[in-house]
Amino acid sequence: MKKNILVTVLISLSLLLPGCSFNKKSTMDRLKNKSDSVESMKFPEKVQSLGSQDNVELIDNKKLKQIKPQQEAKKIRVTGTKVSLRRGPGPKYSKIGNAVKGDEFELVRVERGFDNGRTWYLVRDSLGNKFFIAKSLTAIVEKIPTTIHPESPMSPNGDTNKVEKVELQKKQDASLDQIQTLVDVEPKLPEELREAKHITLNFEGTEIYDVITTFCELLKIDYVIEGSVEGKVTLQTFNKIPVEDLYSVLEQILALNNVAVVKSGNFYRFLQAPDAAKKPLSIHYGNDPNIPDKERMIIQIVPLRYISVESMKKIISPLLTTNASFIEIPETNNLMMIEMAYNVKRIIKVVQALDIDKLASSDIQLYKLRNADSETLVLELEEIFTSMGYKEALGDSLSFLSLTRLNSVLVVNAFDKILPTIEFWVNRLDQPVSEGEVSTFVYYVQNGDAPALSGLLNGIFTGEGTTDTGNSSSTAKTTTAEANISGATTPASTSASRPNLELTGGISDDIEGEITIIPDPDTNSLIIRTSPRNYPAILSLINKLDLFPQQVLIEVLIVDLSVDETTDIGVDWAAKGTAGSTTVQGGVNKATTTGTLGDSIGTATASFLQGGSFIIGDPDKVIARLQVFASDSKANILA
């Protein structure tokens, strides 16, 4: 089959000039000396560390601001005036920024340069960017991890009012950056291509298979085409392409046809893009400056500090290419994905913009309530801000937490503009109940006795109370219990009188306004008249008192037994059993102890066959015997 391929190689015919030897540098040398613009890493005149940032406003915004983050175990400080930051360990690597005297960076590892044996440090700045800096222009700063807490008042005995802390284990940072693996996939240019410098390509409806073979012949590389690689390519270049970009052009053509190329040993394998994930790919960690801006499949590990992996997946999934995929890393907050290198650089920028400390970007306020109940106020605040359009933000960027023990509300808010609105509604809702505002509540007693419970509650809340369990009357001195209430009339008790329950010393100081508790024996309920502010506390106490009382279960069995003449001595009460001590007392006042229950009954009933009574000391065997009669249809269980 004739190939529709037109490849024109323009070879420079210029004569050798004195500077020709300088221009004939190898491709690798020219690539190393090439200064690539790095838009993603712009260094200000002075790089600031995380420790220099203002801390977040916390409760009262004073004491907690004094808490400083734990300092790094080892850092390096720049001692030179203007020190270059480079991509690799040596001056031959491109410069990506400058650091000034006094700047501090986290030390990742130490490397020795290949050119002159100088030592270089791989360091990381506060944004996670990594680069190399010469050891001779820096100094290592040793620092012991310390946590500074705000001062607390001293107690009279000299001890501080702080919870004792015992450090059981110190967190060790994972060294995932050590697994970075760079695979040099770009082949060396043949001598004739380096001399040509530029190339023109023209493909018109050419099979992808033929395009691959053409590029491999130009680059003189060994290749393997795996599986079904199909597609057609149309490419026309009107401008000359530098020969150094020939391999990159091949990668772009392959990506358009869902084909990938992976270097394995000395061979270049061409296969379907989804299968490339199983081949040896370059592994990069974090914002690695060595990530190529190419259409090349790589493995990228993105460390997350504040946001969860699942949340970040949902955010960046729409930004991924067709053949990208995620890899689960259990029990770590690191995101691993297989993606095109050029797109990885864009995704890392998005991650850095979103993976921020929510605490540092939120206001945290603690409101101590004077009148309202904290749980009730939280529910009301959530309803109010839901109606204002903040339903999706509740629980995420806006949170209200009830601290019941302190009767306070903790507000975590990431919206600066609504802080005055929050304070307005908290103050508006935390209002005292006006005097005279009394509501009536009815509680139906579930397990106890309403009159008894009423007297007990009156004694607790008013300081005096009298409960007569035989007469359902209840008094409360701070109330108008004498008022007639429909349904509260108490009839005389028919049960036996029991001792009155006297209660003294209540908790009336905790009650605002009046409280009236009147029992209704007919419905076994309590009628409570008090302010709505008091009722939650009263109800909580009632629930603790209204419990099912302990009882003794007595089982009674009523049996109708049919007796006929075939039954020995009227009823054969003999119950087969093992030998033991059994006492039967009958109407002849004779006690007999025999080996079996049957012999005892026979002896005891010999003198009153026409009638009589006796007591059996082993009722279990009588029940067993009755069950035998029931199986013969001679016993009818009535109850």
Residue pairs with C-beta under 8 A, 6 or more apart in sequence:
3 206
3 210
3 214
4 203
4 204
4 205
4 206
5 202
5 203
5 206
5 210
5 214
6 202
7 199
7 200
7 201
7 202
7 214
7 218
8 199
8 200
8 202
9 196
9 199
9 200
10 196
10 198
10 199
10 200
10 240
11 195
11 196
12 195
12 196
12 197
24 194
25 33
26 188
26 194
27 188
27 189
27 194
27 243
27 244
28 188
30 244
31 244
32 92
32 93
32 94
33 92
34 94
35 94
35 95
36 94
36 293
38 96
38 289
40 287
40 345
40 348
40 349
41 96
41 97
41 129
41 131
41 287
41 289
42 97
43 85
43 96
43 97
43 98
43 99
45 100
46 100
46 102
46 103
47 99
47 103
47 105
47 125
47 126
48 126
49 104
49 105
49 125
49 126
50 69
50 126
51 68
51 69
51 71
53 360
55 64
55 65
55 67
55 68
55 360
56 357
56 359
56 360
56 361
56 362
56 364
57 65
57 363
57 364
58 64
58 65
58 359
58 364
59 364
59 365
59 366
59 410
60 366
62 150
63 150
64 150
66 148
66 149
66 150
66 151
67 147
67 148
67 149
67 150
68 147
68 148
70 145
70 146
70 147
71 143
71 144
71 145
71 146
72 106
72 143
73 143
73 144
73 145
74 106
74 107
74 140
74 141
74 142
74 143
75 104
75 105
75 106
75 107
75 140
75 141
75 143
76 104
76 105
76 107
76 121
76 123
76 133
76 138
76 139
76 140
76 141
77 102
77 103
77 104
77 138
77 139
77 140
77 141
78 99
78 100
78 101
78 102
78 103
78 104
78 105
78 133
78 137
78 138
79 101
79 137
79 138
79 139
80 101
80 137
80 138
81 100
81 101
82 98
82 99
82 100
83 98
83 99
83 100
83 133
83 134
83 137
83 138
84 91
84 95
84 97
84 98
84 133
84 134
85 95
85 96
85 97
85 98
85 99
85 131
85 132
85 133
86 93
86 94
86 95
86 96
86 131
86 132
86 133
87 93
87 94
87 96
87 131
87 132
87 289
87 290
88 132
89 111
89 112
89 113
89 114
89 120
89 122
89 132
90 113
90 114
90 115
90 116
90 118
90 120
90 132
91 115
92 115
93 132
96 131
96 289
97 131
99 105
99 133
104 141
105 123
105 124
105 125
105 133
106 123
106 124
106 125
107 121
107 122
107 123
107 140
108 121
108 122
108 123
108 124
108 130
108 177
109 121
109 122
109 178
110 119
110 120
110 121
110 122
110 135
111 119
111 120
111 121
111 122
111 132
112 118
112 119
112 120
113 119
113 120
118 134
118 135
118 136
119 134
119 135
119 136
120 132
120 133
120 134
120 135
121 132
121 133
121 134
121 135
121 138
122 130
122 131
122 132
123 130
123 131
123 132
123 133
124 130
124 286
125 131
127 287
127 352
128 286
128 287
128 303
128 352
129 287
129 289
130 177
130 286
130 287
130 288
130 289
131 289
145 170
149 162
152 160
152 161
152 162
153 160
153 161
154 160
155 161
174 332
174 334
176 285
176 301
176 303
176 334
177 285
177 286
179 283
179 285
179 301
180 283
180 284
180 285
180 288
181 282
181 283
182 282
182 290
183 263
183 280
183 281
183 282
184 263
185 247
185 261
185 262
185 263
185 268
185 282
185 296
186 247
187 219
187 220
187 221
187 247
187 268
189 219
189 243
189 244
189 246
190 218
190 219
190 220
193 199
193 218
193 219
193 243
193 246
194 243
196 243
197 242
197 243
198 240
198 241
198 242
198 243
199 218
199 240
199 241
199 243
199 246
200 237
200 240
200 241
201 235
201 236
201 237
201 241
201 249
202 235
202 236
202 237
203 211
203 233
203 234
203 235
203 236
204 234
204 236
205 232
205 233
205 234
206 232
206 233
206 234
207 230
207 231
207 232
207 233
208 229
208 230
208 231
208 232
208 233
208 253
208 254
208 257
208 259
209 225
209 229
209 230
211 233
211 250
211 253
212 223
212 225
212 229
212 250
212 254
212 270
213 223
215 246
215 247
215 250
216 222
216 223
216 268
218 246
219 246
219 247
221 268
222 266
222 267
222 268
223 267
223 268
223 269
223 270
224 267
224 268
224 269
224 270
225 270
225 271
226 269
226 270
226 271
226 272
226 275
227 271
227 272
227 275
228 272
229 257
229 259
229 270
229 271
229 272
230 257
231 257
231 258
231 259
233 253
233 256
233 257
235 253
241 249
248 294
248 295
250 261
251 261
251 294
251 295
251 296
252 295
254 260
254 261
254 270
254 295
255 273
255 295
255 340
258 272
258 273
258 322
258 323
259 270
259 271
259 272
259 273
260 270
260 271
260 272
260 273
260 275
260 276
260 297
260 323
261 268
261 269
261 270
262 268
262 269
262 271
262 276
262 279
262 280
262 281
262 297
263 269
263 280
264 279
264 280
269 279
271 279
273 297
273 322
273 323
274 323
276 297
276 323
276 338
277 297
277 325
277 338
281 297
281 298
281 299
281 338
282 296
282 298
282 299
282 341
283 298
283 299
283 300
283 301
284 290
284 291
284 298
284 299
284 300
284 301
284 344
285 300
285 301
285 303
286 301
286 302
286 303
286 348
287 348
287 352
291 298
291 300
291 341
291 344
291 345
291 348
292 298
292 341
292 342
293 341
293 342
293 345
294 340
294 341
294 342
295 340
295 341
295 342
296 340
296 341
296 342
297 323
297 338
297 339
297 340
297 341
298 338
298 339
298 340
298 341
298 344
299 327
299 336
299 337
299 338
300 336
300 337
300 338
300 339
300 344
300 347
300 348
301 329
301 334
301 335
301 336
302 312
302 334
302 335
302 336
302 337
302 347
302 348
302 351
303 333
303 334
303 335
304 312
304 333
304 334
304 335
304 351
304 355
305 333
305 355
305 357
306 355
306 356
306 357
306 358
307 354
307 355
308 333
309 329
309 333
309 334
309 335
312 335
312 351
312 354
312 355
313 326
313 335
315 350
315 354
316 347
316 350
316 351
319 343
319 346
319 347
319 350
320 337
320 339
320 343
320 347
321 339
321 340
321 343
323 338
324 337
324 338
324 339
324 340
324 343
325 337
325 338
326 335
326 336
326 337
327 336
327 337
327 338
328 336
329 335
329 336
335 351
337 344
339 347
358 397
358 414
361 414
362 397
362 412
362 413
362 414
363 411
363 412
363 413
363 414
363 416
363 419
364 410
364 411
364 412
364 413
365 410
365 411
365 413
365 419
365 422
365 423
366 403
366 408
366 409
366 410
366 411
367 408
367 409
367 410
367 411
367 426
367 430
368 406
368 407
368 408
369 377
369 407
369 408
369 409
369 430
370 430
370 432
371 430
371 431
371 432
371 433
371 533
372 429
372 430
372 431
373 407
373 533
373 536
374 402
374 403
374 404
374 406
374 407
374 408
374 409
375 402
375 404
376 536
377 402
377 409
377 426
377 429
377 430
378 400
378 401
378 402
378 409
380 429
381 400
381 409
381 422
381 425
381 426
381 429
382 394
382 400
384 425
385 391
385 393
385 394
385 398
385 418
386 394
388 421
390 398
390 418
393 414
393 415
394 400
397 413
397 414
397 415
398 412
398 413
398 414
398 415
398 418
399 410
399 411
399 412
399 413
400 409
400 410
400 411
401 409
401 410
401 411
401 412
402 409
403 409
403 410
409 426
411 422
411 426
413 419
413 422
432 512
432 533
433 512
433 513
433 531
433 532
433 533
435 513
437 531
437 532
438 513
438 514
438 529
438 530
438 531
439 529
439 530
439 531
439 532
439 535
440 527
440 528
440 529
441 527
441 528
441 529
441 530
441 535
441 539
442 525
442 526
442 527
442 528
443 525
443 526
443 528
443 539
443 542
444 523
444 524
444 525
445 453
445 524
445 525
445 526
445 546
446 546
447 546
447 547
447 548
447 549
448 545
448 546
448 547
448 549
449 469
449 524
450 472
450 519
450 520
450 521
450 523
450 524
450 525
450 526
451 467
451 468
451 469
451 471
451 472
451 473
451 474
451 490
451 519
451 521
452 467
452 469
452 501
453 519
453 526
453 542
453 545
453 546
454 467
454 472
454 474
454 517
454 518
454 519
454 526
455 465
455 466
455 467
455 468
455 474
455 501
455 503
456 465
456 467
456 501
456 503
456 545
457 465
457 517
457 526
457 538
457 541
457 542
457 545
458 464
458 465
458 467
458 474
458 475
458 476
458 481
458 503
458 517
459 465
459 466
459 467
459 501
459 502
459 503
459 504
459 506
460 503
460 506
460 507
460 541
461 476
461 506
461 507
461 508
461 511
461 515
461 517
461 538
462 476
462 477
462 478
462 479
462 506
462 508
462 515
463 477
463 504
463 505
463 506
463 508
464 475
464 476
464 477
464 503
464 504
464 506
465 474
465 475
465 476
465 502
465 503
465 506
466 473
466 474
466 475
466 500
466 501
466 502
466 503
467 474
467 500
467 501
467 503
468 497
468 498
468 500
468 501
469 493
469 498
469 501
470 493
470 495
470 496
470 497
470 498
471 490
471 492
471 493
471 497
472 490
472 493
472 519
472 521
473 490
474 481
474 517
474 518
474 519
475 481
476 515
476 516
476 517
478 508
478 514
478 515
479 514
479 515
479 516
479 517
479 529
480 514
480 516
481 516
481 517
481 518
485 518
485 527
487 520
487 522
487 523
487 527
488 518
488 519
488 520
488 527
490 519
490 521
491 521
510 537
511 530
511 534
512 531
512 533
512 534
513 530
513 531
513 533
513 534
514 529
514 530
515 528
515 529
515 530
515 534
515 538
516 527
516 528
516 529
516 530
517 526
517 527
517 528
518 526
518 527
519 525
519 526
519 527
520 526
520 527
526 542
528 535
528 538
530 538
556 639
557 623
557 626
557 637
557 639
558 637
558 638
558 639
559 626
559 635
559 636
559 637
559 638
560 635
560 636
560 637
560 638
561 571
561 626
561 629
561 634
561 635
561 636
562 633
562 634
562 635
562 636
563 570
563 571
563 634
564 634
567 634
569 602
569 605
569 609
570 609
572 598
573 597
573 598
573 601
573 605
573 616
573 622
573 625
574 596
574 597
574 598
574 599
574 601
574 602
574 625
575 596
575 597
575 598
575 618
575 621
575 622
575 624
575 625
576 596
576 598
577 596
577 597
577 618
577 621
579 595
579 596
580 595
581 593
582 593
582 594
582 595
582 596
582 597
582 600
582 617
582 618
583 591
583 592
583 593
583 600
583 617
584 591
584 592
584 597
584 600
584 601
584 603
584 604
584 614
584 615
584 616
584 617
585 591
585 604
585 614
585 615
586 604
586 605
586 607
586 608
586 612
586 613
586 614
586 615
587 607
587 608
587 612
587 613
587 614
588 604
588 607
588 608
588 612
590 603
590 604
592 600
592 603
592 604
593 600
594 600
594 603
597 616
597 618
597 621
601 614
601 616
604 614
605 612
605 614
616 622
626 635
627 635
629 635
630 636
630 637
